[in-house]
Every structure is written in structure tokens, then in C-alpha cells.
Amino acid sequence: MMRFAAILALALALPAAAAPDWQEATLAGGGRVLAVGGGAGDYTALLLAFPAGLSQAGDDTRAARLAPALFAGPGWEFGLSSDLRRLGWEMRHRVDADLALITLDGPSAGLDTVMDYLLGRLKHPEFDGDLFEAACAELRRDEEKWSANAEVALRQELAELHYGDHPYARASRRLETGPWPGAAEAQGFLDERYGSGGLFLLAAGDLSAGGFLERWLPELDRLTGNAPALAELPPLEPGAGRLERPGEERRELLILQFPGEEPGSAAAVQQALAAGVLHQLLQRDLRGRGMAMSASAWLDFSARGPRPLEVQVRGFAPENRQLIEDTVEELLRRLREGEFSQFQVITAKDVILQRMDKHSRRGEGPPRSGAAGLRAWCEELARQSLHGRERGERFRQGVMEGSLESISAYARERLLMERGTTGLLLPGAALD
């Protein structure tokens, strides 16, 4: 015990490398700009985040899904306008429960041209009828594609079972029903949610943070717009239950979700630690023994809302379905009874702290793994900066103080099968 404590104390006492170039500013209109230089070779990424997630979109989430393409303007279906594509830049966008995220990346030589383009869109986000029809057609194709995916349908039903009518159920809603929004409704959503008041702009990669702010902050400050009020989310009373659905051959999947905790609470810290220990147990006892192709436990602790702890097991023999479920239940029992090691607690803490440090001033700045790695790093940094800024140090301290006893106590109270939502995807015959 003393040896493990000494190892942990030494690991946590080691100074983390500071990001080489990290500067931030608040815009006159209320938005924020963060510039982080270093790494990434000669690539630069720009990420725009707006408070325009699916939880803010009312009953029909299509307006929120259409908005990033409409904001991007002419040529969005090709990633960016043809002029910018010739510079080697590309655009990707997605919408989750809380945010609309638009990422642009490419060779650093095109940064000024891309920023000029974005400033134009932030000043005049209007779109014409042809662009609206093209965006709707693309979204229809996307919905048709997802409608054929059995896992998407299962996850949507699980979300409705788990969240009920809570707005977070919309985060998994890829199969929409009801009328489509009109151009005026989409324009209204865009005008309300995509202004400078709610903007979070991240520039990262091969740039000087100070130089970027000096060049662009005056122009960004001239933008007008108010910070949109976030919709008040009702308290979550999670449901529980079980769904079994037929799927494709060799796409076996077991999902088990436990209700999330209020972000920043003491319980949320213990849930994150419990997920880290449970992940190790699943890896060793299911994947390590060849019972499944993959087995994991995951908690999105950087999210705004109470996201569930999810156990996921993929690629097992359908005839072993009961053995898989029994093994998961046994591992949960071991978690509740404290039948795991101090080393597994230390490993869970290390993974959480490394993830937090990687996307903070304690980290080493943007990765050197090229455009894909830079995009992923930027998205996680944006989410942690927006959702975890106030609770970050409290969360860190709670992680450091967590113990085997506190994790097992949390599991005994909260990680009970009767509180879980279970989804099973198997070939049709295996469900009989």
C-alpha cells in the first residue's frame, strides 16, 4: 500500500510540460478566442464552436443539423469554396448535444485567406435558396444512410429509454420524424446561435499565438452580436430497461449504460474513476481472454450535461451472449465489493489526468501527428475549455483524492443493474 501511494505521489508531483505558446482573449461581443501554437508540422487548424447543439434546437433537430453547412456558405458541399480548396484546406462539421463544431485545417500558408473567408461568414451568414436545398438534400442522404444501420436505431431507442423526453435524447436522434424546417426557420436558428456573442474560436498548430491575436483580434472585435441564452435543461430522471434488436451477422454488440452524474459533482469524479477501473477489468476478463473483439467502459466527463457511463462489448459469439452478460455483471460485483487493485486505481487516475493535461496549459501543445490528430486535439480542447473550465481544478483534486474505498462505495450505491439501460444487438436467429 505504501509503495503504491509513494508511486502515485511521485507521479502527481512531477511538473507537466507547459504548452509552448498559449494565449486567450475575450471579444467585445462576448465570444472567446484561444490561440495555441507549436507542433503539427506545417498544419494549422481553426475550430469554431457555437452554442447551437441539439439540446438547443426544440423538438425538431434538423435546423441544428443544417446550420453548419448554411453558415459555411457557398461551396460547403466540397468542404470549402474552390479557392480555399486549392490552398489545400478542408472543412468538417458536426453537431452534438451541446455544440456545433466547425473545423477547418490545412497548410499554414492559407491561414489568412481562410480567416478572411470566416470573417465574411460571421458578418453575413445569409444563404440563398439553392444552398438551402443542397444542404437539405445532403441531410436527407445522411438520414437514409443511418436508417439502414441497426446500431444507430438501437442507440436512438436506448437514448429515448434512458433520457425520456429530456433534450439530451436528441443527441442520438439521427432518424428524424416530422416536417422539415423551412428556410426562414433555419435562417432564424442561424442568426440566433451563430453570432460573435456565442463564438468560441480556436486557432492551433503552426502559428504564433500572440501574432494571431495581434493580427485578427481587432477585426473579430468589430463583429456584433449578443451571447445567446442557453435553454434551461430540466432535471434528468433517467429510465432503465432492456432492448434487444436484430442486426447484421458478426456485428454483435452489448451496451450497458448507467445514469450520469451532475458535472463537477463529487459523484461525477467517483463515476469517472469507476469507469477507469471497470475498463481495465473488462479489457482483461473479456478481451484479454478472447471472449470478445473489444470491451470497454467509457465516461464523457468533459461534457456539459449528465452523460451516462457506458459499457460496450463487441464481436462475441452469439451463443455466448449469456456468458458475456454474466461476466459483465460479475465484474460490476467485483467493483462494488472492492475486488480490484490499488494499481488499477492509480492507472485510472493517470488516464484521466493525462487526458485533462493533454488539453490544457499543462500539456505540450498541439500534436505533431498531422491534420487528423490536430483536428481531434482541437475538438477535445474546445469541449474541455467550454464545459470543464470552472470545474476543472475541483475535478482534478477529486481525482487525486479518490481511493479504492470511495470507488467501491460509489459502485455499491449507483452501479446497480436495476439502474442500468441495456441494449443487445445480435443476428435475428440468436435473439430467439
C-alpha positions as CSV (number, residue, x, y, z in Angstrom):
1,M,0.0,0.0,0.0
2,M,2.7,2.5,1.0
3,R,4.6,1.6,-2.2
4,F,1.6,2.4,-4.4
5,A,1.0,5.6,-2.5
6,A,4.6,6.7,-3.0
7,I,4.5,6.0,-6.7
8,L,1.3,8.0,-7.1
9,A,2.6,10.9,-5.1
10,L,5.8,11.0,-7.2
11,A,3.8,10.8,-10.5
12,L,1.5,13.6,-9.5
13,A,4.3,15.8,-8.2
14,L,6.2,15.7,-11.5
15,P,5.9,19.0,-13.3
16,A,3.9,18.8,-16.5
17,A,5.4,20.4,-19.6
18,A,3.9,23.8,-20.3
19,A,2.3,24.5,-23.7
20,P,4.9,26.4,-25.7
21,D,2.6,29.2,-26.9
22,W,-0.9,29.7,-25.4
23,Q,-2.9,32.9,-25.4
24,E,-6.6,33.8,-24.9
25,A,-8.8,36.8,-25.3
26,T,-12.4,37.8,-24.9
27,L,-14.2,39.5,-27.8
28,A,-16.1,42.8,-27.4
29,G,-19.2,40.9,-28.5
30,G,-18.8,38.3,-25.7
31,G,-17.1,35.5,-27.6
32,R,-13.7,34.0,-26.9
33,V,-10.6,33.4,-28.9
34,L,-7.9,30.9,-27.9
35,A,-4.6,30.5,-29.9
36,V,-2.2,27.7,-29.2
37,G,1.0,27.5,-31.2
38,G,3.5,24.7,-31.7
39,G,3.6,21.2,-33.2
40,A,1.5,19.9,-36.1
41,G,4.3,20.3,-38.7
42,D,3.2,23.0,-41.1
43,Y,-0.5,22.5,-40.5
44,T,-2.9,24.9,-38.8
45,A,-6.5,24.2,-37.7
46,L,-9.3,26.6,-37.0
47,L,-12.2,25.4,-34.9
48,L,-15.4,27.4,-34.4
49,A,-17.8,26.2,-31.6
50,F,-21.3,27.7,-31.2
51,P,-23.9,27.0,-28.5
52,A,-26.1,25.5,-31.2
53,G,-26.3,21.9,-30.2
54,L,-29.2,19.5,-30.5
55,S,-30.4,20.2,-26.9
56,Q,-31.0,23.9,-28.0
57,A,-33.0,23.1,-31.1
58,G,-36.5,22.4,-29.9
59,D,-38.5,19.3,-30.9
60,D,-37.0,19.1,-34.4
61,T,-33.2,18.9,-34.6
62,R,-32.9,19.3,-38.3
63,A,-32.5,23.0,-38.1
64,A,-29.4,22.5,-35.9
65,R,-28.0,19.9,-38.2
66,L,-28.5,22.1,-41.3
67,A,-27.0,25.2,-39.7
68,P,-23.2,24.4,-40.0
69,A,-23.5,23.9,-43.8
70,L,-25.5,27.0,-44.2
71,F,-23.0,29.0,-42.1
72,A,-20.1,27.8,-44.2
73,G,-21.7,29.3,-47.3
74,P,-21.2,28.7,-51.0
75,G,-19.2,25.6,-51.8
76,W,-19.8,23.9,-48.4
77,E,-20.6,20.6,-50.0
78,F,-17.0,20.5,-51.3
79,G,-15.6,21.3,-47.8
80,L,-14.9,25.0,-48.7
81,S,-15.0,27.2,-51.7
82,S,-12.9,26.1,-54.6
83,D,-10.4,28.9,-54.0
84,L,-9.7,27.7,-50.5
85,R,-9.6,24.1,-51.6
86,R,-6.8,25.0,-54.0
87,L,-4.9,26.1,-50.9
88,G,-5.3,22.6,-49.5
89,W,-7.8,23.4,-46.8
90,E,-10.8,21.3,-45.9
91,M,-13.8,21.8,-43.6
92,R,-15.7,19.3,-41.4
93,H,-18.6,19.9,-39.2
94,R,-20.8,18.1,-36.7
95,V,-23.4,18.9,-34.1
96,D,-23.6,17.2,-30.7
97,A,-26.0,17.7,-27.8
98,D,-24.4,21.0,-26.7
99,L,-22.3,22.4,-29.5
100,A,-22.0,22.9,-33.3
101,L,-18.4,22.3,-34.2
102,I,-16.8,23.5,-37.5
103,T,-13.2,22.6,-38.1
104,L,-11.1,23.9,-40.9
105,D,-7.5,22.7,-41.4
106,G,-4.7,22.9,-44.0
107,P,-1.3,24.2,-44.8
108,S,-0.4,27.2,-42.7
109,A,0.2,29.4,-45.7
110,G,-3.5,29.6,-46.3
111,L,-4.4,30.8,-42.8
112,D,-5.0,34.5,-43.7
113,T,-7.2,33.6,-46.7
114,V,-9.3,31.2,-44.6
115,M,-9.7,33.8,-41.8
116,D,-10.9,36.4,-44.3
117,Y,-13.5,33.9,-45.5
118,L,-14.7,33.2,-42.0
119,L,-14.9,36.8,-41.0
120,G,-17.2,37.3,-44.0
121,R,-19.4,34.4,-42.9
122,L,-19.5,35.8,-39.3
123,K,-20.6,39.2,-40.6
124,H,-23.1,38.0,-43.2
125,P,-24.3,34.4,-42.5
126,E,-27.2,34.7,-45.0
127,F,-27.7,31.9,-47.5
128,D,-29.7,31.6,-50.7
129,G,-32.4,29.1,-51.7
130,D,-30.0,26.9,-53.8
131,L,-27.7,26.5,-50.8
132,F,-30.6,25.6,-48.5
133,E,-31.9,23.0,-50.9
134,A,-28.4,21.5,-51.3
135,A,-28.0,21.3,-47.5
136,C,-31.4,19.6,-47.1
137,A,-30.6,17.1,-49.8
138,E,-27.3,16.2,-48.2
139,L,-29.0,15.8,-44.8
140,R,-31.7,13.5,-46.4
141,R,-29.0,11.3,-47.8
142,D,-27.3,11.2,-44.4
143,E,-30.6,10.2,-42.7
144,E,-31.2,7.5,-45.3
145,K,-27.7,6.1,-44.7
146,W,-28.2,5.9,-41.0
147,S,-31.6,4.4,-41.3
148,A,-30.0,1.2,-42.6
149,N,-27.7,1.0,-39.6
150,A,-29.1,-1.3,-36.8
151,E,-26.8,0.2,-34.2
152,V,-28.0,3.7,-34.9
153,A,-31.6,2.6,-34.4
154,L,-30.7,0.7,-31.2
155,R,-28.8,3.7,-29.7
156,Q,-31.7,6.0,-30.6
157,E,-34.1,3.8,-28.8
158,L,-31.7,3.5,-25.8
159,A,-31.5,7.2,-25.6
160,E,-35.2,7.6,-25.5
161,L,-35.5,4.9,-22.9
162,H,-32.7,6.4,-20.8
163,Y,-33.4,10.1,-21.2
164,G,-37.2,10.0,-21.8
165,D,-38.3,13.4,-23.1
166,H,-35.1,15.2,-21.8
167,P,-33.4,17.2,-24.5
168,Y,-30.3,15.0,-24.4
169,A,-32.2,12.3,-26.0
170,R,-31.8,14.3,-29.2
171,A,-28.0,13.7,-29.2
172,S,-28.7,10.2,-30.6
173,R,-31.5,11.2,-32.9
174,R,-30.3,10.6,-36.4
175,L,-33.6,9.1,-37.6
176,E,-35.9,12.1,-37.6
177,T,-39.7,12.3,-38.0
178,G,-42.0,15.2,-38.7
179,P,-41.8,18.1,-41.1
180,W,-38.6,19.7,-42.3
181,P,-37.8,23.3,-41.3
182,G,-38.3,26.0,-43.8
183,A,-35.6,28.3,-45.0
184,A,-36.9,31.1,-42.7
185,E,-36.8,28.8,-39.6
186,A,-33.2,27.7,-40.5
187,Q,-32.2,31.3,-41.0
188,G,-33.6,32.3,-37.6
189,F,-31.7,29.5,-35.9
190,L,-28.5,30.5,-37.7
191,D,-28.9,34.2,-36.8
192,E,-29.6,33.4,-33.1
193,R,-26.9,30.9,-32.5
194,Y,-24.1,31.7,-34.8
195,G,-23.2,35.2,-33.8
196,S,-20.0,36.5,-32.3
197,G,-21.5,36.6,-28.8
198,G,-21.6,32.9,-28.6
199,L,-18.5,32.2,-30.7
200,F,-15.6,30.2,-29.4
201,L,-12.7,30.3,-31.9
202,L,-9.6,28.2,-31.5
203,A,-6.6,28.6,-33.7
204,A,-3.9,25.9,-33.2
205,G,-0.9,24.4,-34.9
206,D,1.9,26.0,-36.8
207,L,1.3,29.6,-35.7
208,S,2.4,32.3,-33.2
209,A,-0.4,32.7,-30.7
210,G,0.5,36.3,-30.0
211,G,0.9,37.1,-33.7
212,F,-2.5,35.5,-34.5
213,L,-4.3,37.6,-31.8
214,E,-2.5,40.8,-32.8
215,R,-3.5,40.3,-36.5
216,W,-7.1,39.2,-36.0
217,L,-8.4,40.3,-32.7
218,P,-9.2,43.9,-33.9
219,E,-11.3,42.6,-36.7
220,L,-13.0,40.0,-34.6
221,D,-13.8,42.7,-32.0
222,R,-15.7,44.7,-34.7
223,L,-18.2,41.8,-35.0
224,T,-21.6,42.5,-33.4
225,G,-23.9,40.0,-31.7
226,N,-25.2,39.0,-28.3
227,A,-24.5,35.8,-26.5
228,P,-27.5,33.6,-27.0
229,A,-29.2,32.3,-23.8
230,L,-28.8,28.6,-23.3
231,A,-32.1,26.8,-23.0
232,E,-32.7,25.7,-19.4
233,L,-32.5,21.9,-19.3
234,P,-34.9,20.1,-17.0
235,P,-33.7,17.8,-14.2
236,L,-32.9,14.3,-15.5
237,E,-34.8,11.3,-14.2
238,P,-33.1,8.5,-16.1
239,G,-35.1,5.5,-17.1
240,A,-33.9,1.8,-17.1
241,G,-34.8,-1.2,-19.1
242,R,-33.7,-3.6,-21.8
243,L,-33.9,-3.6,-25.6
244,E,-33.0,-6.5,-27.9
245,R,-32.8,-5.9,-31.6
246,P,-31.8,-8.0,-34.7
247,G,-28.7,-6.8,-36.6
248,E,-26.2,-8.0,-39.1
249,E,-24.1,-11.1,-38.9
250,R,-20.8,-10.5,-37.0
251,R,-22.0,-7.2,-35.6
252,E,-22.8,-8.4,-32.1
253,L,-23.0,-5.6,-29.6
254,L,-23.9,-5.3,-25.9
255,I,-24.4,-1.8,-24.5
256,L,-25.0,-1.2,-20.8
257,Q,-25.5,2.4,-19.6
258,F,-25.7,3.8,-16.1
259,P,-27.1,7.3,-15.4
260,G,-24.6,10.2,-15.5
261,E,-23.9,12.5,-12.6
262,E,-24.2,16.2,-12.4
263,P,-20.9,17.6,-14.0
264,G,-18.4,18.8,-11.4
265,S,-20.1,17.0,-8.5
266,A,-18.2,14.7,-6.2
267,A,-20.2,11.8,-7.6
268,A,-19.1,12.6,-11.1
269,V,-15.4,12.2,-10.0
270,Q,-16.1,8.8,-8.5
271,Q,-18.0,7.8,-11.6
272,A,-15.1,8.7,-13.8
273,L,-12.7,6.7,-11.6
274,A,-15.1,3.7,-11.5
275,A,-15.3,3.8,-15.3
276,G,-11.5,3.7,-15.5
277,V,-11.2,0.7,-13.2
278,L,-14.1,-1.1,-14.9
279,H,-12.4,-0.6,-18.3
280,Q,-9.3,-2.4,-17.1
281,L,-11.4,-5.3,-15.7
282,L,-13.3,-5.6,-19.0
283,Q,-10.1,-5.5,-21.0
284,R,-8.5,-8.3,-19.0
285,D,-11.5,-10.6,-18.4
286,L,-13.3,-10.3,-21.8
287,R,-11.0,-9.0,-24.5
288,G,-7.8,-10.5,-22.9
289,R,-9.4,-14.0,-22.7
290,G,-10.6,-13.8,-26.3
291,M,-14.3,-13.7,-25.4
292,A,-14.9,-10.5,-27.4
293,M,-13.1,-8.4,-30.0
294,S,-13.4,-5.4,-27.8
295,A,-14.7,-4.5,-24.3
296,S,-14.6,-1.1,-22.7
297,A,-16.1,1.3,-20.2
298,W,-16.3,5.0,-21.1
299,L,-17.5,8.2,-19.5
300,D,-17.5,11.6,-21.3
301,F,-16.6,13.7,-18.3
302,S,-15.9,16.8,-20.4
303,A,-19.5,17.1,-21.5
304,R,-21.9,19.8,-20.3
305,G,-24.7,17.5,-19.2
306,P,-25.0,14.2,-17.3
307,R,-23.7,11.7,-19.8
308,P,-24.1,8.0,-18.9
309,L,-21.2,5.7,-18.1
310,E,-21.3,3.2,-20.9
311,V,-20.1,-0.4,-21.0
312,Q,-19.6,-1.7,-24.6
313,V,-18.8,-5.2,-25.7
314,R,-18.4,-6.0,-29.4
315,G,-17.7,-9.1,-31.5
316,F,-18.6,-12.1,-29.4
317,A,-20.2,-15.4,-30.4
318,P,-24.0,-15.1,-30.3
319,E,-24.3,-18.4,-28.4
320,N,-22.1,-16.8,-25.6
321,R,-24.5,-13.9,-25.1
322,Q,-25.5,-15.0,-21.6
323,L,-21.9,-15.7,-20.6
324,I,-20.9,-12.2,-21.8
325,E,-23.7,-10.6,-19.7
326,D,-22.9,-12.8,-16.7
327,T,-19.2,-11.8,-16.9
328,V,-20.1,-8.1,-17.1
329,E,-22.4,-8.5,-14.0
330,E,-19.6,-10.3,-12.2
331,L,-17.1,-7.5,-12.9
332,L,-19.6,-5.0,-11.6
333,R,-20.0,-7.0,-8.5
334,R,-16.2,-7.0,-8.0
335,L,-16.2,-3.3,-8.4
336,R,-18.9,-2.9,-5.8
337,E,-17.0,-5.2,-3.4
338,G,-13.7,-3.6,-3.9
339,E,-12.1,-6.6,-5.5
340,F,-9.6,-4.7,-7.6
341,S,-6.1,-3.4,-7.0
342,Q,-4.6,-0.1,-5.9
343,F,-2.5,-0.3,-9.1
344,Q,-5.8,-0.2,-11.2
345,V,-6.9,2.8,-9.2
346,I,-3.6,4.6,-10.0
347,T,-3.9,3.7,-13.7
348,A,-7.5,5.1,-13.8
349,K,-6.3,8.3,-12.2
350,D,-3.3,8.5,-14.6
351,V,-5.5,8.1,-17.7
352,I,-8.0,10.8,-16.5
353,L,-5.2,13.3,-15.6
354,Q,-3.3,12.7,-18.8
355,R,-6.5,13.4,-20.8
356,M,-7.1,16.6,-18.9
357,D,-3.4,17.7,-19.1
358,K,-3.2,16.9,-22.8
359,H,-5.8,19.6,-23.5
360,S,-4.8,22.3,-21.0
361,R,-2.0,24.7,-20.3
362,R,-0.3,21.8,-18.5
363,G,0.1,19.9,-21.9
364,E,2.6,20.1,-24.6
365,G,0.5,22.0,-27.2
366,P,-0.8,20.7,-30.5
367,P,0.2,17.2,-31.6
368,R,2.8,16.5,-34.3
369,S,0.7,13.8,-35.9
370,G,-0.6,15.8,-38.8
371,A,-4.1,17.1,-39.7
372,A,-6.2,14.3,-38.3
373,G,-4.6,14.3,-34.9
374,L,-4.7,18.1,-34.8
375,R,-8.4,18.1,-35.5
376,A,-9.2,15.7,-32.7
377,W,-7.0,17.6,-30.3
378,C,-8.7,20.9,-31.1
379,E,-12.2,19.4,-30.6
380,E,-11.4,18.0,-27.2
381,L,-9.7,21.2,-26.2
382,A,-12.7,23.2,-27.2
383,R,-15.1,21.0,-25.2
384,Q,-12.9,20.9,-22.1
385,S,-12.4,24.7,-22.3
386,L,-16.1,25.4,-22.7
387,H,-17.6,22.7,-20.4
388,G,-14.9,22.0,-17.9
389,R,-13.3,25.4,-17.3
390,E,-14.9,26.2,-14.0
391,R,-14.9,22.7,-12.5
392,G,-11.5,21.6,-13.9
393,E,-9.4,22.1,-10.8
394,R,-12.1,20.8,-8.5
395,F,-12.4,17.7,-10.7
396,R,-8.6,17.2,-10.7
397,Q,-8.4,17.5,-7.0
398,G,-11.2,15.0,-6.6
399,V,-9.4,12.5,-8.9
400,M,-6.2,12.8,-6.9
401,E,-8.0,12.2,-3.6
402,G,-10.1,9.2,-4.9
403,S,-9.5,5.8,-3.4
404,L,-10.3,2.1,-3.8
405,E,-12.8,2.6,-0.9
406,S,-14.5,5.6,-2.4
407,I,-14.8,4.0,-5.9
408,S,-16.4,0.8,-4.5
409,A,-18.7,2.8,-2.3
410,Y,-19.9,4.7,-5.3
411,A,-20.4,1.5,-7.3
412,R,-22.4,-0.1,-4.4
413,E,-24.8,2.8,-4.5
414,R,-25.0,3.7,-8.2
415,L,-23.7,0.9,-10.5
416,L,-26.6,-1.5,-9.9
417,M,-28.2,-3.4,-12.7
418,E,-31.7,-2.2,-11.9
419,R,-30.5,1.3,-12.6
420,G,-29.0,0.3,-16.0
421,T,-30.2,0.6,-19.6
422,T,-29.2,-2.4,-21.6
423,G,-29.2,-2.8,-25.4
424,L,-28.4,-6.0,-27.2
425,L,-27.7,-6.3,-31.0
426,L,-27.5,-9.8,-32.4
427,P,-28.3,-11.7,-35.6
428,G,-32.0,-12.3,-35.7
429,A,-31.8,-16.1,-35.0
430,A,-29.7,-15.5,-31.9
431,L,-32.5,-13.5,-30.3
432,D,-34.9,-16.4,-30.3
